[in-house]
Amino acid sequence: MIEQIATQPTWFWLCFGGLLLIAELLGTGGYLLWTGTAAVVVALITWIFPNMSWELQGILFAVLTLVSVIAWRSWLRHRPRQTSDKILNQKNHQLIGLRTRLITDTENGYGRVKLADGSWRVHCDHELLANAEVEVIAVDGITLKVKPIPPQS
């Protein structure tokens, strides 16, 4: 069996890379992606240059793995961050900036609005009537701070 592997290194590297990529699909979180890709590249190189020694193939595999990981980390470092990442799991903070209408009159500054499929308690510095348009400006626990939007004329 070892003799068959030694005579066909292209198939060895292709199968090895394929197994690493399949293992990556099972949920390793990116650890095997670059080693699997490096193995597939080594398979292509051994297909083009079939007389390459095993030692050189191993060194090439190691170097390609390191280069691909360093290139990936460099690309991630220079990629612009999206601002929504900071509020990804804070649904109520994603409501800031939304405009909606009051469903009740405000009483002592508190009222209610309907957003999506829920009703939210709101607080405003001004007394407002039902159906007044407001904009969410902050979140305080389960209470949305809102400001009135003047009617368009």
C-alpha positions as CSV (number, residue, x, y, z in Angstrom):
1,M,0.0,0.0,0.0
2,I,2.8,2.4,0.9
3,E,4.4,1.7,-2.5
4,Q,1.1,2.7,-4.3
5,I,1.0,5.9,-2.4
6,A,4.6,6.6,-3.2
7,T,4.1,6.0,-6.9
8,Q,1.0,8.3,-7.1
9,P,1.6,11.3,-4.8
10,T,-1.0,13.4,-6.6
11,W,-3.8,11.2,-5.5
12,F,-2.4,11.1,-2.0
13,W,-2.4,14.9,-1.7
14,L,-5.8,15.2,-3.4
15,C,-7.4,12.7,-1.1
16,F,-5.7,14.2,2.0
17,G,-6.8,17.6,1.1
18,G,-10.3,16.4,0.4
19,L,-10.5,14.7,3.8
20,L,-9.3,17.8,5.5
21,L,-11.9,19.9,3.7
22,I,-14.6,17.4,4.6
23,A,-13.5,17.5,8.2
24,E,-13.7,21.3,8.0
25,L,-17.3,21.0,6.9
26,L,-18.1,19.1,10.0
27,G,-17.5,22.2,12.0
28,T,-13.9,22.9,13.0
29,G,-14.3,26.6,12.6
30,G,-11.7,27.3,9.9
31,Y,-8.7,25.4,11.3
32,L,-8.6,22.8,8.6
33,L,-9.6,25.0,5.6
34,W,-6.2,26.3,4.9
35,T,-4.4,23.0,5.4
36,G,-6.9,21.3,3.1
37,T,-6.4,24.0,0.5
38,A,-2.6,23.7,0.8
39,A,-2.9,19.9,0.3
40,V,-5.0,20.4,-2.9
41,V,-2.4,22.9,-4.2
42,V,0.4,20.4,-3.5
43,A,-1.6,17.8,-5.5
44,L,-1.8,20.2,-8.4
45,I,1.9,20.9,-8.2
46,T,2.8,17.2,-8.0
47,W,0.6,16.6,-11.0
48,I,2.5,19.2,-13.0
49,F,5.9,18.1,-11.6
50,P,5.5,14.3,-11.0
51,N,9.2,13.6,-10.1
52,M,9.2,15.8,-7.0
53,S,10.6,14.1,-3.8
54,W,8.5,13.4,-0.8
55,E,10.6,15.7,1.4
56,L,10.1,18.6,-1.0
57,Q,6.3,17.9,-1.1
58,G,6.2,17.9,2.7
59,I,8.1,21.2,2.9
60,L,5.9,22.7,0.2
61,F,2.8,21.6,2.1
62,A,4.0,23.2,5.3
63,V,5.0,26.4,3.6
64,L,1.8,26.7,1.7
65,T,-0.2,26.1,4.9
66,L,1.7,28.9,6.7
67,V,1.5,31.3,3.8
68,S,-2.3,30.8,3.4
69,V,-2.9,31.3,7.1
70,I,-0.8,34.4,7.2
71,A,-2.5,35.8,4.1
72,W,-6.0,35.1,5.5
73,R,-5.2,36.8,8.8
74,S,-3.7,39.8,7.0
75,W,-6.9,40.0,4.8
76,L,-9.1,39.9,7.9
77,R,-7.0,42.5,9.7
78,H,-7.4,45.0,6.8
79,R,-11.1,44.3,6.1
80,P,-13.3,47.0,7.3
81,R,-15.4,46.1,10.4
82,Q,-19.2,46.5,10.1
83,T,-20.8,48.5,12.8
84,S,-23.7,46.1,13.2
85,D,-21.3,43.5,14.7
86,K,-21.4,45.5,18.0
87,I,-25.2,45.1,18.4
88,L,-25.6,41.8,16.7
89,N,-27.2,40.0,19.7
90,Q,-28.8,43.1,21.2
91,K,-32.1,43.3,19.3
92,N,-33.4,46.2,21.2
93,H,-30.4,48.4,20.3
94,Q,-31.2,47.6,16.6
95,L,-34.4,49.5,17.1
96,I,-32.6,52.9,17.5
97,G,-33.4,55.1,14.6
98,L,-36.7,53.4,13.7
99,R,-39.8,55.5,13.2
100,T,-43.2,54.4,14.3
101,R,-46.5,55.7,15.6
102,L,-47.8,55.7,19.2
103,I,-50.7,53.3,19.8
104,T,-51.7,55.1,23.1
105,D,-51.5,58.6,24.4
106,T,-48.5,59.3,26.6
107,E,-49.3,59.6,30.3
108,N,-46.6,61.1,32.5
109,G,-44.3,60.7,29.5
110,Y,-45.0,56.9,29.1
111,G,-46.9,55.3,26.3
112,R,-46.7,52.3,23.9
113,V,-45.7,51.7,20.3
114,K,-46.0,48.7,18.1
115,L,-42.8,47.5,16.5
116,A,-42.6,44.3,14.4
117,D,-44.8,41.8,16.3
118,G,-44.5,43.3,19.7
119,S,-45.7,46.3,21.8
120,W,-43.0,48.3,23.5
121,R,-43.2,50.8,26.4
122,V,-41.8,54.2,25.4
123,H,-40.8,57.3,27.3
124,C,-40.9,60.8,25.8
125,D,-40.2,64.2,27.4
126,H,-43.3,65.6,25.8
127,E,-46.9,64.5,26.2
128,L,-48.1,63.1,22.9
129,L,-51.4,61.8,21.5
130,A,-52.0,58.4,20.0
131,N,-50.9,58.1,16.4
132,A,-48.1,60.7,16.8
133,E,-45.0,59.7,14.8
134,V,-41.9,59.2,17.0
135,E,-38.3,58.1,16.5
136,V,-36.5,55.7,18.8
137,I,-33.3,57.5,20.1
138,A,-32.2,55.2,23.0
139,V,-33.0,52.1,24.9
140,D,-33.2,51.9,28.7
141,G,-33.9,48.3,29.7
142,I,-37.3,47.4,28.2
143,T,-38.3,51.0,27.7
144,L,-37.5,52.8,24.4
145,K,-36.7,56.5,24.6
146,V,-38.4,58.4,21.8
147,K,-38.6,61.9,20.4
148,P,-41.5,63.3,18.4
149,I,-41.2,63.8,14.7
150,P,-42.8,67.1,13.5
151,P,-45.5,66.5,10.9
152,Q,-44.4,67.1,7.3
153,S,-46.0,70.0,5.6
